[in-house]
């Protein structure tokens, strides 16, 4: 390792070093692979490393850089990929023993896009089984412990659990995950990272193992907003958002109170109070006003028998899970099988209600740069207390997902920013929600907010 970079170097910084010839993608890739072999010897973070692929991609990136033919600012940068993305010839079971023999012949579309632009695939990270939990617990393939508590093994956040921990522990420069109800933003918040939830349809889902096609989205977990913007560009082929000169002067945020601000752990409440003060000090205007649509969409999302997400998960996976009952994590089995009792008329009525709430929400929040919410209301609980499932598991899972699910249900884009720490030194996240398909503007606003929060 050279003196110019280490495991905390950002993805864009690596790209600049490669561009300037001050770092070698091959050396950096081997560095991350070696860290993963040593620091993750029990394979709780990475389900598998793709070492031969990674080194071949790094070699090609080195050659392009030497000849002045780099394809993207992140050409040659080493990324981890959630084990929900197909990678040709590699098992891709989405965290489920029921799919342990699933070996796709082709890369997922977003992985193929990133590879064509020169990104290096280090390996596939562990995840909640079938991406169906916000906690990140997976007894079959491994639960990576939150790295911010050395005394107690706490949940990492899910479902992109290994994705978040791979970056926070310096086992990848950045990570790619998916978010159906918070699965990028929750691990980002609890691992001190930036997590971007893209608008549904912004990035292709082809070659990803589905949970709920209506709500599934792809998004990055990164060390800062600039990296998140570059990763979005890598995945969708557009130019990165222009972050130059972004500041909070003239930005208007809605602070809604209501359900999303209720029941906060003391550490979350304390950190976010200070974060709001920093935003104000940096020139933002914050309007404190009720936003009833948040409470309405929360009630609808969790109403018994009315969840389209659960209905779609059941339609996709009930038969497979029933055939492999003994191999399925009980909390996941229970949530999927709950869809057996759903009625089509109830789901259709819920769809219509969701569309009407969304219409009112977007009209009410027009003109605001973002709505501010805690990314997660609670701090990560101990793994041992929840691994067996039961009422405590489901209560914690709901609280982990409560705030992030709102954005998926309303079809928004959203970003979680590091906003401080609780009394024990565990990170707290602040979420900015914005209208659909406004990622570039949201990233610019988030970049300015990030500077204020730091």
Number of C-alpha atoms within 10 A of each C-alpha: 11 10 5 11 15 15 17 14 15 21 28 23 17 26 23 16 16 25 23 13 13 12 19 23 27 21 16 25 26 18 18 21 22 14 17 24 15 11 15 17 11 13 20 23 27 31 24 18 19 18 16 11 14 23 22 14 26 28 19 19 27 25 16 18 21 15 9 11 13 21 16 21 23 28 32 35 29 32 29 27 27 28 33 28 28 29 25 14 12 20 19 25 24 29 26 21 18 20 16 12 11 15 15 17 13 14 19 20 20 23 23 18 16 23 18 15 20 25 26 30 29 31 25 29 31 35 39 31 28 23 29 25 28 33 33 31 31 25 15 14 20 21 27 30 23 28 18 19 14 9 6 14 18 26 27 33 39 37 34 35 38 35 38 42 31 29 25 26 20 17 28 33 30 29 32 30 31 31 28 28 30 34 36 36 38 33 37 36 32 31 30 26 30 29 36 34 30 28 25 22 15 17 17 16 19 13 19 24 19 23 24 21 17 16 22 26 28 26 25 29 36 30 25 22 27 23 22 29 25 21 28 26 18 26 23 16 15 10 13 20 18 13 18 10 8 16 20 23 13 10 19 17 23 21 18 19 17 14 17 22 16 11 12 16 13 14 21 26 19 16 21 23 13 13 22 20 14 18 22 16 12 17 15 21 17 20 13 11 11 13 18 15 21 22 16 16 22 18 13 19 22 13 11 13 19 22 20 23 23 22 24 19 22 23 16 16 16 18 12 13 22 14 11 15 13 12 14 23 21 15 18 18 21 11 16 24 19 16 22 13 10 17 12 13 10 15 17 14 12 19 17 12 15 19 16 13 19 20 13 12 18 16 9 12 16 11 11 16 22 25 20 22 23 25 32 31 25 20 24 25 19 16 22 12 12 20 19 15 14 11 11 13 19 16 11 18 19 16 19 28 24 22 24 31 23 24 28 24 23 23 22 21 23 30 31 33 29 27 29 23 19 18 11 9 11 20 24 33 32 24 26 26 24 25 23 17 16 16 24 16 18 22 25 22 20 28 24 22 25 19 16 21 20 10
